[in-house]
Amino acid sequence: MIQFEELGVEESILNSIKELGFENPTPIQEKVIPLLLDENTKDIIALAQTGTGKTAAFGIPLIQKTIVSVKKVQYLILSPTRELCVQIADDLFSYAKNDPEVKIVPVFGGASIDRQIQSIRKGVHIISATPGRLVDLINRGVVNLSHVETVVLDEADEMLNMGFRDELEAILEETPKSKNTLLFSATMPNEVRSIASKYMKNPVEITVGKKNAGAENVNHICYLVHAKERYPALKRIVDYYPEIYGIVFCRTRKETQEVSDQLIKDGYNADALHGDLSQAQRDVVMNKFRIKHLQLLVATDVAARGLDVENLTHIINYNLPEELELYTHRSGRTGRAGKAGTSIVIASPREKSRLLQIEKQLNKKFTFAHIPLGKEVCEKQLFFLIDRMEKVEVDSTEIEPFLPDIYRKLEWLEREELIKKFVSVEFNRFLEYYKNTSDLDAPEESRVGGKKKKPSEGFTRFFINLGRLDDLRPQSLMGIIGDFTGKRDIEIGDIEILKSFSFFEADAQFKDMILKSFENQEYKGRHITLEISQSKGSGSDRPRHRDDNKERKPRREGRFRDDKFRGEKKFHGEKKERGDRFTKEKSSGERRDRFPHEKSTSEKKEGFNKERSRGEKREGFRKERSSDDRIERKRKR
């Protein structure tokens, strides 16, 4: 196995990293360090998971190449969050322990900018920064990047996900064109590829493992439950793993705080980490978690970036992330340093398609498990208690004075009775809580897929007259729901984006709010129609009308029918998608042959044709006559 000495690392840095416990370089360090120490350094794209030693891979060479006599910023490291920025700076301080002349300054928001300005003006060689604060310092004229030799973009995919593209480009424009750019990322989405192609020159691409793949030592488990059972399922999972030490990931700050508060209320050692906390509060929470005074850290993806916590046993996805690439980041926080880890997903049956996408991305399969029953949880806790008792160390010197009184107090108990009472002291609360508890698993038919006969339990299914032609996507649909309702925590279920219309499920308790908030709304200049859809799988997804319960007259076979809601025209069984956009009509002669009783379009709109283009004419005709009017005329004929 190769040693750090063979990579060309200097003696002073070798001594520093040996004190930190570094023995052999990781695969990413083995590949990157020699390239950066080379005199003709090239641009590098390095793809590797969180926890693979990326900071040392670029940090050690930067410290070694720093010219301490030049009192200018020579190296710049950009990262997405305060935690990661500070962690990188702390690591670099450790590597440069025997090189005190190397000046390193972390620059990040949420802390005193005046103190950071003072540190920079004293002289700095390496800056570790978040994009927002660095742009502020550049605009103030405090930071000069004209002598930067290398820029490192760490967690580049996450910086772009967080919306830092403009800041990144503004910073990179301030640096010399002759600089080297190093891009480190766990995944390689198109946005990262775009930045690389714009600012990097023939980069060397290094991949440790497969692109966008997860850590090899992580076991991926999925529990399928209905949305209302999500928190009870979380509690049962945590109870089933008594020695759990992990992170629970939530989507929003509000949900993070709510889950954390509920766990604390229920007696768990937990706390929250999200963007609404001050830097001092975040430091307190992280210190408690690192020394294991907290068993569970409930966090958002943004707040958890840069957390360097060893020996995590579990990652729990309370909700799947909106960007599936984030699952790779989440799960990569466990299973490090050759140790096994477990990534758990609590999902609803309607999310199976997203789970399949993650499986394809990771090239791994989820183990679909059943939520532990109350009896199974109690059994697991009981034997955990017995194991602790077996392994506990007894301080005989300290306990000896109390033993005579203890023996006298318990001498009337038989051995079996004493064991039962001892165990029950700790165990009774689990027995009481899980007595007569129900099965939380989603029904089997929901687990294995297939068409549902109705919307997911607790959800209402909606029809909306927007589709792919309107550039509607799941993310944008969820966005407008949040914008119109003013609530970002409405549970959204299955989303089906079709060509000219779509369907989505939402938490039933917000049904009236959603309907009311969409009244008189527009999307990209288009008036929105939102209605409640009939049950999925019932043969029609048309919205309900007031007269849906009235008896309908059977249609004559072969009659023309314009279905307003499904967006289809039907001619003797033929189907042609129409939606709210006009498709190319058949010639007027062909229509006259098939429908001799109907006037041609030109006859109906002869005057109108002379003033407007064909597309404008059709749009005007659509607005002038509703589908219901045309249906009524054809019935009379």
C-alpha positions as CSV (number, residue, x, y, z in Angstrom):
1,M,0.0,0.0,0.0
2,I,1.3,3.4,-1.0
3,Q,2.5,5.9,1.7
4,F,2.2,9.7,1.9
5,E,5.9,10.0,1.6
6,E,5.8,8.4,-1.8
7,L,3.3,11.1,-3.0
8,G,5.9,13.8,-2.4
9,V,4.5,15.3,0.8
10,E,7.0,17.3,2.9
11,E,8.3,16.2,6.3
12,S,6.6,19.0,8.3
13,I,3.2,18.1,6.9
14,L,3.8,14.4,7.3
15,N,4.4,14.9,11.0
16,S,1.2,16.9,11.3
17,I,-1.0,14.4,9.5
18,K,0.5,11.5,11.4
19,E,-0.5,13.2,14.7
20,L,-4.0,13.3,13.2
21,G,-3.9,9.5,12.7
22,F,-3.3,9.5,8.9
23,E,-1.6,6.3,7.9
24,N,-2.2,5.7,4.2
25,P,-3.8,8.0,1.6
26,T,-7.4,7.3,0.5
27,P,-8.0,6.6,-3.3
28,I,-8.9,10.2,-4.0
29,Q,-5.8,11.5,-2.1
30,E,-3.6,9.0,-3.9
31,K,-4.8,10.3,-7.3
32,V,-5.1,14.1,-6.6
33,I,-2.1,15.0,-4.4
34,P,0.6,14.1,-7.0
35,L,-1.2,16.1,-9.7
36,L,-1.4,19.2,-7.5
37,L,2.2,18.9,-6.4
38,D,3.4,18.8,-10.0
39,E,4.9,22.0,-11.3
40,N,2.6,22.0,-14.3
41,T,-0.7,21.7,-12.4
42,K,-3.7,21.1,-14.5
43,D,-7.4,21.8,-13.9
44,I,-9.0,18.8,-12.1
45,I,-12.5,17.5,-11.8
46,A,-12.7,15.0,-8.9
47,L,-15.8,13.0,-8.3
48,A,-16.0,11.3,-4.9
49,Q,-18.4,10.8,-2.1
50,T,-18.6,12.7,1.1
51,G,-16.1,11.4,3.7
52,T,-13.5,10.1,1.2
53,G,-10.8,12.5,2.3
54,K,-11.3,15.3,-0.3
55,T,-10.2,18.1,2.0
56,A,-6.8,16.5,2.6
57,A,-6.5,15.7,-1.2
58,F,-6.4,19.4,-2.0
59,G,-5.5,20.9,1.4
60,I,-2.1,19.2,1.8
61,P,-0.7,20.3,-1.6
62,L,-2.0,23.9,-1.2
63,I,-0.2,24.3,2.1
64,Q,3.0,22.7,0.7
65,K,3.0,25.1,-2.3
66,T,2.2,28.3,-0.4
67,I,5.0,30.9,-0.6
68,V,4.8,32.5,2.8
69,S,7.0,35.5,1.8
70,V,4.3,36.6,-0.6
71,K,1.6,38.4,1.5
72,K,-1.2,37.9,-0.9
73,V,-4.1,35.6,-1.4
74,Q,-2.7,32.6,-3.3
75,Y,-5.4,30.0,-2.9
76,L,-9.1,30.3,-2.6
77,I,-11.5,27.5,-1.5
78,L,-15.2,27.9,-2.0
79,S,-17.9,25.8,-0.2
80,P,-21.7,26.1,0.2
81,T,-22.2,26.3,3.9
82,R,-20.7,27.9,7.0
83,E,-20.1,24.5,8.6
84,L,-18.1,23.2,5.7
85,C,-16.2,26.4,5.3
86,V,-15.1,26.3,9.0
87,Q,-14.4,22.6,8.8
88,I,-12.1,23.1,5.8
89,A,-10.2,25.9,7.6
90,D,-9.9,23.8,10.7
91,D,-8.5,20.9,8.7
92,L,-6.0,23.1,7.0
93,F,-4.9,24.6,10.3
94,S,-4.2,21.0,11.5
95,Y,-2.2,20.1,8.4
96,A,-0.2,23.3,8.7
97,K,0.5,22.8,12.5
98,N,4.2,22.7,11.9
99,D,4.1,25.6,9.3
100,P,2.7,28.5,11.4
101,E,3.7,31.0,8.8
102,V,0.9,29.8,6.5
103,K,-2.0,32.1,7.1
104,I,-5.5,30.7,6.7
105,V,-8.7,32.7,7.2
106,P,-12.3,31.3,7.1
107,V,-14.8,33.8,5.6
108,F,-18.5,33.1,6.1
109,G,-21.8,34.7,6.9
110,G,-23.5,34.6,10.3
111,A,-20.3,35.9,12.0
112,S,-18.7,39.3,12.6
113,I,-17.5,40.7,9.3
114,D,-15.3,43.2,11.0
115,R,-13.3,40.5,12.7
116,Q,-12.9,38.7,9.3
117,I,-11.7,42.0,7.7
118,Q,-9.1,42.5,10.4
119,S,-7.8,38.9,9.9
120,I,-7.5,39.5,6.1
121,R,-5.7,42.8,6.5
122,K,-3.1,41.2,8.7
123,G,-2.2,39.1,5.7
124,V,-3.6,35.8,4.4
125,H,-2.4,33.1,2.0
126,I,-5.4,30.8,1.9
127,I,-9.1,31.8,2.2
128,S,-11.8,29.3,2.9
129,A,-15.1,31.1,2.0
130,T,-18.8,30.8,1.3
131,P,-19.8,32.6,-1.9
132,G,-22.1,35.2,-0.4
133,R,-19.8,36.6,2.2
134,L,-16.8,36.6,-0.2
135,V,-18.7,38.7,-2.7
136,D,-19.5,41.2,0.0
137,L,-15.8,41.5,0.9
138,I,-14.8,41.8,-2.7
139,N,-17.4,44.6,-3.2
140,R,-15.9,46.4,-0.1
141,G,-12.5,46.2,-1.6
142,V,-11.2,44.1,1.3
143,V,-10.3,40.9,-0.7
144,N,-8.1,41.1,-3.8
145,L,-8.1,37.9,-5.9
146,S,-5.8,39.1,-8.7
147,H,-2.9,36.9,-7.5
148,V,-4.8,33.7,-6.9
149,E,-3.1,30.7,-8.4
150,T,-5.7,28.0,-7.6
151,V,-9.5,28.1,-6.9
152,V,-11.1,25.0,-5.3
153,L,-14.8,24.5,-5.7
154,D,-15.8,22.0,-3.0
155,E,-19.2,20.4,-3.1
156,A,-19.8,22.3,-6.4
157,D,-23.1,20.4,-7.0
158,E,-24.5,21.6,-3.7
159,M,-23.4,25.2,-4.3
160,L,-25.4,25.3,-7.5
161,N,-28.4,23.6,-6.0
162,M,-28.4,26.3,-3.3
163,G,-28.5,29.0,-6.0
164,F,-24.9,30.3,-5.8
165,R,-24.3,30.3,-9.6
166,D,-24.3,34.1,-10.0
167,E,-22.0,34.5,-7.0
168,L,-19.6,31.8,-8.3
169,E,-19.4,33.4,-11.7
170,A,-18.8,36.9,-10.1
171,I,-16.0,35.5,-8.0
172,L,-14.3,33.6,-10.8
173,E,-14.4,36.7,-13.0
174,E,-12.2,38.4,-10.3
175,T,-9.5,35.8,-10.6
176,P,-6.7,35.6,-13.1
177,K,-7.4,33.6,-16.3
178,S,-4.1,31.8,-15.8
179,K,-5.3,30.2,-12.5
180,N,-6.0,26.5,-12.0
181,T,-9.5,25.4,-11.1
182,L,-10.2,22.3,-9.0
183,L,-13.7,21.1,-8.9
184,F,-14.7,18.5,-6.2
185,S,-18.2,17.1,-6.2
186,A,-20.1,14.0,-5.2
187,T,-22.4,14.1,-8.3
188,M,-22.0,15.6,-11.8
189,P,-25.3,17.2,-12.9
190,N,-25.5,19.3,-16.0
191,E,-25.1,22.6,-14.0
192,V,-21.7,21.5,-12.7
193,R,-20.7,20.3,-16.2
194,S,-21.7,23.8,-17.5
195,I,-19.5,25.6,-15.0
196,A,-16.6,23.2,-15.8
197,S,-16.8,23.8,-19.5
198,K,-16.9,27.6,-19.0
199,Y,-14.1,28.1,-16.5
200,M,-11.8,25.0,-16.8
201,K,-9.2,24.3,-19.4
202,N,-8.9,20.6,-20.5
203,P,-9.5,19.3,-17.0
204,V,-8.3,15.9,-15.8
205,E,-11.3,14.0,-14.6
206,I,-10.8,11.7,-11.6
207,T,-13.6,9.4,-10.4
208,V,-13.4,7.4,-7.3
209,G,-16.2,4.8,-7.6
210,K,-19.0,5.4,-10.1
211,K,-20.4,8.8,-11.0
212,N,-23.4,9.8,-8.8
213,A,-23.0,6.4,-6.9
214,G,-23.4,6.0,-3.2
215,A,-20.9,4.6,-0.7
216,E,-20.2,0.9,-1.0
217,N,-20.6,0.0,2.7
218,V,-24.1,1.4,3.1
219,N,-27.2,-0.8,3.3
220,H,-30.3,0.9,1.9
221,I,-33.6,0.1,3.6
222,C,-37.1,1.4,2.7
223,Y,-40.2,1.4,4.9
224,L,-43.5,2.2,3.1
225,V,-46.1,3.9,5.2
226,H,-48.9,6.4,4.6
227,A,-48.1,10.0,5.3
228,K,-50.0,10.3,8.5
229,E,-48.0,7.4,9.9
230,R,-44.6,8.9,9.1
231,Y,-43.7,10.1,12.6
232,P,-45.0,7.0,14.5
233,A,-42.9,4.9,12.0
234,L,-39.8,7.1,12.8
235,K,-40.2,6.5,16.5
236,R,-40.6,2.7,16.0
237,I,-37.5,2.6,13.8
238,V,-35.4,4.5,16.3
239,D,-36.7,2.2,19.1
240,Y,-35.8,-0.9,17.1
241,Y,-32.2,0.3,16.8
242,P,-31.3,1.2,20.4
243,E,-27.7,2.1,19.6
244,I,-28.6,4.4,16.7
245,Y,-26.4,7.4,16.3
246,G,-27.5,9.3,13.2
247,I,-29.0,12.1,11.3
248,V,-32.7,12.5,10.4
249,F,-33.1,14.5,7.2
250,C,-36.2,16.6,6.6
251,R,-37.1,18.8,3.7
252,T,-38.0,22.1,5.4
253,R,-36.8,24.1,8.4
254,K,-40.3,24.0,9.8
255,E,-40.6,20.3,9.5
256,T,-37.1,19.9,11.0
257,Q,-38.0,21.9,14.1
258,E,-41.4,20.1,14.5
259,V,-39.9,16.6,14.3
260,S,-37.1,17.6,16.7
261,D,-39.5,19.1,19.2
262,Q,-41.7,16.0,19.1
263,L,-38.8,13.6,19.6
264,I,-37.6,15.7,22.6
265,K,-41.1,15.7,24.0
266,D,-41.2,11.9,23.6
267,G,-38.0,11.5,25.6
268,Y,-35.3,11.1,22.9
269,N,-31.9,12.7,22.9
270,A,-32.4,14.8,19.8
271,D,-32.0,18.4,18.6
272,A,-32.6,20.4,15.4
273,L,-30.1,21.9,12.9
274,H,-31.4,24.3,10.3
275,G,-30.9,27.8,8.8
276,D,-33.1,29.6,11.3
277,L,-30.5,29.0,14.1
278,S,-27.8,31.5,14.9
279,Q,-24.2,30.5,14.5
280,A,-23.8,30.2,18.2
281,Q,-26.9,27.9,18.5
282,R,-25.6,25.8,15.6
283,D,-22.2,25.4,17.3
284,V,-23.9,24.3,20.6
285,V,-26.0,21.7,18.8
286,M,-23.1,20.3,16.8
287,N,-20.8,20.1,19.8
288,K,-23.4,18.1,21.7
289,F,-23.9,15.8,18.7
290,R,-20.1,15.2,18.2
291,I,-19.6,14.2,21.8
292,K,-22.7,11.9,21.5
293,H,-24.7,13.8,24.1
294,L,-27.3,13.7,21.3
295,Q,-28.3,10.5,19.7
296,L,-30.3,12.0,16.8
297,L,-29.7,15.2,14.9
298,V,-32.7,16.4,12.9
299,A,-31.4,18.5,10.0
300,T,-32.1,20.0,6.6
301,D,-29.8,19.2,3.7
302,V,-28.4,22.7,3.6
303,A,-27.6,22.9,7.3
304,A,-26.0,19.5,7.3
305,R,-23.5,20.3,4.5
306,G,-20.0,20.1,5.8
307,L,-20.7,18.2,9.0
308,D,-17.8,16.0,9.7
309,V,-19.0,13.4,12.2
310,E,-17.5,10.0,12.5
311,N,-19.1,6.7,13.3
312,L,-22.6,7.5,12.3
313,T,-24.6,4.3,12.3
314,H,-27.8,5.4,10.5
315,I,-29.1,8.1,8.1
316,I,-32.9,8.4,8.2
317,N,-34.7,10.1,5.3
318,Y,-37.8,11.3,6.9
319,N,-38.7,12.6,3.5
320,L,-37.0,11.9,0.1
321,P,-35.1,15.0,-1.0
322,E,-36.6,17.1,-3.8
323,E,-33.4,16.6,-5.8
324,L,-32.6,12.9,-5.9
325,E,-28.8,13.6,-6.1
326,L,-29.1,14.8,-2.5
327,Y,-29.8,11.2,-1.5
328,T,-26.3,10.4,-2.4
329,H,-24.9,13.1,-0.2
330,R,-27.2,12.0,2.7
331,S,-26.4,8.3,2.6
332,G,-22.7,9.0,2.1
333,R,-22.5,10.3,5.7
334,T,-22.5,6.8,7.1
335,G,-20.5,3.7,6.1
336,R,-17.2,5.6,6.2
337,A,-13.7,4.3,6.8
338,G,-14.6,0.8,5.9
339,K,-17.4,0.6,8.5
340,A,-20.9,-0.5,7.7
341,G,-23.8,2.0,7.7
342,T,-27.5,2.0,7.1
343,S,-29.5,4.5,5.1
344,I,-33.3,4.3,5.9
345,V,-36.0,5.8,3.8
346,I,-39.5,6.4,5.1
347,A,-41.6,6.7,2.0
348,S,-45.2,6.5,0.9
349,P,-46.4,4.1,-1.7
350,R,-46.8,6.8,-4.3
351,E,-43.1,7.5,-4.2
352,K,-42.1,4.1,-5.6
353,S,-41.2,5.7,-8.9
354,R,-38.7,8.0,-7.2
355,L,-37.2,5.1,-5.3
356,L,-36.6,3.3,-8.6
357,Q,-34.8,6.4,-9.9
358,I,-32.5,6.4,-6.8
359,E,-31.9,2.6,-7.3
360,K,-30.8,3.3,-10.9
361,Q,-28.6,6.2,-9.8
362,L,-26.9,4.2,-7.0
363,N,-26.8,1.0,-9.0
364,K,-28.1,-0.6,-5.8
365,K,-31.5,-2.1,-4.6
366,F,-33.5,-1.0,-1.6
367,T,-34.5,-3.7,0.9
368,F,-38.2,-3.1,1.4
369,A,-38.8,-4.0,5.0
370,H,-41.8,-4.0,7.3
371,I,-42.1,-1.5,10.1
372,P,-41.2,-3.4,13.3
373,L,-44.2,-4.5,15.3
374,G,-44.5,-3.4,18.9
375,K,-43.6,-6.9,20.1
376,E,-40.4,-6.9,18.0
377,V,-39.4,-3.5,19.3
378,C,-39.9,-4.6,22.9
379,E,-37.8,-7.8,22.3
380,K,-35.0,-5.7,20.8
381,Q,-35.0,-3.3,23.7
382,L,-35.1,-6.0,26.3
383,F,-32.0,-7.8,25.0
384,F,-30.2,-4.5,24.6
385,L,-30.9,-3.9,28.3
386,I,-29.5,-7.3,29.2
387,D,-26.4,-6.8,27.1
388,R,-25.7,-3.5,28.8
389,M,-26.1,-5.1,32.2
390,E,-23.7,-7.9,31.2
391,K,-21.0,-5.5,30.0
392,V,-21.3,-2.8,32.7
393,E,-18.2,-2.2,34.7
394,V,-18.7,-2.3,38.5
395,D,-16.7,0.0,40.7
396,S,-16.5,-2.2,43.7
397,T,-14.7,0.3,45.9
398,E,-17.4,2.9,45.5
399,I,-20.4,0.6,45.7
400,E,-19.1,-1.6,48.6
401,P,-20.4,0.6,51.5
402,F,-23.9,0.5,50.1
403,L,-24.1,-3.3,49.5
404,P,-25.1,-4.4,53.1
405,D,-28.2,-2.2,53.0
406,I,-29.0,-3.3,49.5
407,Y,-28.7,-7.0,50.3
408,R,-31.0,-6.5,53.4
409,K,-33.5,-4.6,51.3
410,L,-33.7,-7.3,48.6
411,E,-33.2,-10.5,50.6
412,W,-36.9,-11.4,50.6
413,L,-36.9,-11.7,46.8
414,E,-36.3,-14.9,44.9
415,R,-33.7,-14.9,42.2
416,E,-36.2,-15.0,39.3
417,E,-38.4,-12.4,40.9
418,L,-35.4,-10.1,41.4
419,I,-34.5,-10.4,37.7
420,K,-38.0,-9.7,36.6
421,K,-38.3,-6.6,38.7
422,F,-34.9,-5.3,37.6
423,V,-35.7,-5.7,34.0
424,S,-39.1,-4.1,34.4
425,V,-37.7,-0.9,35.9
426,E,-36.4,0.1,32.5
427,F,-38.6,-2.1,30.3
428,N,-42.1,-1.2,31.4
429,R,-42.3,2.0,29.5
430,F,-41.8,0.1,26.2
431,L,-44.3,-2.5,27.2
432,E,-46.9,0.1,28.1
433,Y,-46.3,2.2,25.0
434,Y,-46.4,-0.6,22.5
435,K,-49.3,-2.5,24.1
436,N,-52.0,-3.2,21.4
437,T,-50.2,-1.0,18.8
438,S,-51.2,-1.4,15.2
439,D,-49.3,-2.4,12.1
440,L,-48.0,0.8,10.4
441,D,-47.1,-0.8,7.0
442,A,-48.9,0.5,3.9
443,P,-51.3,-2.2,2.5
444,E,-49.6,-4.8,0.4
445,E,-51.4,-3.8,-2.8
446,S,-49.9,-0.4,-2.4
447,R,-46.4,-1.8,-1.8
448,V,-46.3,-3.9,-4.9
449,G,-47.6,-1.3,-7.3
450,G,-50.4,-1.5,-9.8
451,K,-53.2,1.0,-10.5
452,K,-54.8,2.4,-7.5
453,K,-58.6,2.5,-7.4
454,K,-58.6,5.8,-5.5
455,P,-56.2,8.5,-4.5
456,S,-53.8,7.6,-1.7
457,E,-55.4,7.6,1.7
458,G,-55.6,11.1,3.2
459,F,-55.0,12.7,-0.2
460,T,-57.2,14.5,-2.7
461,R,-56.6,14.2,-6.4
462,F,-56.7,17.4,-8.5
463,F,-56.9,18.2,-12.2
464,I,-55.1,21.2,-13.6
465,N,-55.2,22.5,-17.1
466,L,-51.4,22.9,-17.4
467,G,-49.0,20.3,-18.9
468,R,-45.7,19.8,-20.7
469,L,-46.7,22.3,-23.4
470,D,-46.8,24.9,-20.6
471,D,-43.3,23.9,-19.4
472,L,-44.8,22.5,-16.2
473,R,-42.6,20.2,-14.2
474,P,-43.1,18.5,-10.8
475,Q,-40.8,21.0,-9.1
476,S,-42.6,24.0,-10.7
477,L,-46.0,22.6,-9.8
478,M,-45.0,22.1,-6.2
479,G,-43.6,25.7,-6.3
480,I,-46.9,27.3,-7.5
481,I,-48.9,25.3,-4.9
482,G,-46.6,26.8,-2.2
483,D,-46.7,30.3,-3.7
484,F,-50.5,30.4,-4.1
485,T,-51.4,28.8,-0.8
486,G,-48.6,30.5,1.2
487,K,-47.8,27.2,2.8
488,R,-44.6,25.2,2.0
489,D,-45.4,22.2,4.1
490,I,-48.4,20.8,2.3
491,E,-47.8,17.1,1.6
492,I,-47.8,16.5,-2.2
493,G,-48.5,13.0,-3.5
494,D,-48.4,11.5,-6.9
495,I,-47.8,14.0,-9.8
496,E,-48.7,13.1,-13.4
497,I,-47.5,15.7,-16.0
498,L,-49.2,15.1,-19.4
499,K,-49.0,17.0,-22.6
500,S,-51.6,19.7,-22.0
501,F,-53.0,18.9,-18.5
502,S,-51.9,17.2,-15.4
503,F,-53.0,15.5,-12.2
504,F,-51.6,15.7,-8.7
505,E,-52.5,14.6,-5.2
506,A,-52.3,16.8,-2.1
507,D,-53.1,16.4,1.6
508,A,-56.9,16.2,1.8
509,Q,-57.1,18.6,4.8
510,F,-55.8,21.4,2.5
511,K,-58.3,20.7,-0.3
512,D,-60.5,23.8,0.2
513,M,-57.4,26.0,0.7
514,I,-55.8,24.8,-2.5
515,L,-59.0,25.2,-4.6
516,K,-59.6,28.8,-3.3
517,S,-56.0,29.9,-3.7
518,F,-55.9,28.8,-7.4
519,E,-59.0,30.9,-8.2
520,N,-58.2,33.7,-10.8
521,Q,-54.6,32.7,-11.0
522,E,-52.3,32.5,-14.0
523,Y,-49.2,30.6,-14.9
524,K,-46.9,32.2,-17.6
525,G,-49.9,34.2,-18.9
526,R,-52.3,31.3,-19.0
527,H,-55.4,31.2,-16.9
528,I,-55.4,28.2,-14.5
529,T,-58.3,25.8,-14.1
530,L,-58.1,23.6,-11.0
531,E,-60.7,21.1,-10.0
532,I,-61.1,17.9,-8.0
533,S,-60.6,14.8,-10.2
534,Q,-62.5,11.6,-10.0
535,S,-60.9,8.5,-8.5
536,K,-57.8,7.2,-10.3
537,G,-58.4,4.0,-12.1
538,S,-62.2,4.4,-12.4
539,G,-62.1,4.7,-16.1
540,S,-62.1,8.5,-16.3
541,D,-60.1,11.2,-14.7
542,R,-62.5,13.9,-15.6
543,P,-63.2,16.5,-12.8
544,R,-66.5,16.2,-10.9
545,H,-69.4,18.4,-11.9
546,R,-72.5,19.2,-10.0
547,D,-74.6,16.9,-12.1
548,D,-72.2,14.0,-11.9
549,N,-74.8,12.0,-10.0
550,K,-77.6,12.6,-12.5
551,E,-78.4,9.9,-15.0
552,R,-76.7,10.6,-18.3
553,K,-78.2,9.8,-21.7
554,P,-76.1,7.3,-23.6
555,R,-74.2,8.8,-26.5
556,R,-74.9,7.7,-30.0
557,E,-72.0,5.6,-31.4
558,G,-69.9,7.6,-33.8
559,R,-71.0,11.0,-32.7
560,F,-68.4,13.7,-32.4
561,R,-67.5,14.5,-28.8
562,D,-65.3,17.2,-27.5
563,D,-64.1,16.2,-24.1
564,K,-63.2,19.5,-22.4
565,F,-61.3,17.9,-19.5
566,R,-59.4,15.0,-21.0
567,G,-58.3,17.1,-23.9
568,E,-59.4,14.6,-26.6
569,K,-61.5,14.5,-29.8
570,K,-63.0,11.1,-30.6
571,F,-64.1,10.0,-34.1
572,H,-65.5,6.4,-34.1
573,G,-62.9,5.3,-31.6
574,E,-60.0,7.3,-33.0
575,K,-58.3,9.5,-30.4
576,K,-56.5,12.7,-31.0
577,E,-55.0,14.7,-28.2
578,R,-56.3,18.3,-28.1
579,G,-55.9,19.8,-24.6
580,D,-56.1,23.5,-24.4
581,R,-53.8,24.0,-27.4
582,F,-55.2,23.5,-30.9
583,T,-53.6,20.8,-32.9
584,K,-53.4,20.9,-36.7
585,E,-57.0,20.4,-38.0
586,K,-57.9,18.3,-40.9
587,S,-58.6,20.1,-44.2
588,S,-62.0,21.7,-44.4
589,G,-62.9,19.5,-47.4
590,E,-62.2,16.3,-45.4
591,R,-64.2,17.6,-42.4
592,R,-67.1,18.5,-44.7
593,D,-67.1,14.9,-46.1
594,R,-67.3,13.5,-42.6
595,F,-69.6,16.1,-41.1
596,P,-71.7,17.5,-43.9
597,H,-74.0,19.3,-41.4
598,E,-71.1,21.3,-40.0
599,K,-69.9,24.5,-41.6
600,S,-66.3,24.9,-42.4
601,T,-64.0,27.1,-40.2
602,S,-63.5,29.6,-43.0
603,E,-67.2,30.0,-43.4
604,K,-67.7,30.6,-39.7
605,K,-64.8,33.1,-39.5
606,E,-64.6,34.6,-42.9
607,G,-64.2,38.2,-41.8
608,F,-62.0,37.2,-38.9
609,N,-59.6,35.3,-41.2
610,K,-58.7,38.5,-43.1
611,E,-57.4,40.3,-40.0
612,R,-55.5,37.6,-38.0
613,S,-53.0,34.9,-38.6
614,R,-54.1,31.3,-38.5
615,G,-52.8,30.8,-35.0
616,E,-54.4,34.0,-33.7
617,K,-57.7,33.0,-35.4
618,R,-57.7,29.7,-33.6
619,E,-56.9,31.2,-30.2
620,G,-59.7,33.7,-30.7
621,F,-62.1,31.0,-31.7
622,R,-61.1,29.0,-28.6
623,K,-61.8,32.0,-26.3
624,E,-65.0,32.9,-28.1
625,R,-66.7,29.5,-27.8
626,S,-66.3,27.1,-24.9
627,S,-66.2,23.4,-25.3
628,D,-69.6,23.1,-23.6
629,D,-71.2,25.3,-26.2
630,R,-69.9,23.1,-29.0
631,I,-71.1,20.0,-27.3
632,E,-74.6,21.5,-26.9
633,R,-74.8,22.5,-30.6
634,K,-73.8,19.1,-31.8
635,R,-76.4,17.4,-29.6
636,K,-79.2,19.6,-31.0
637,R,-78.1,18.7,-34.5
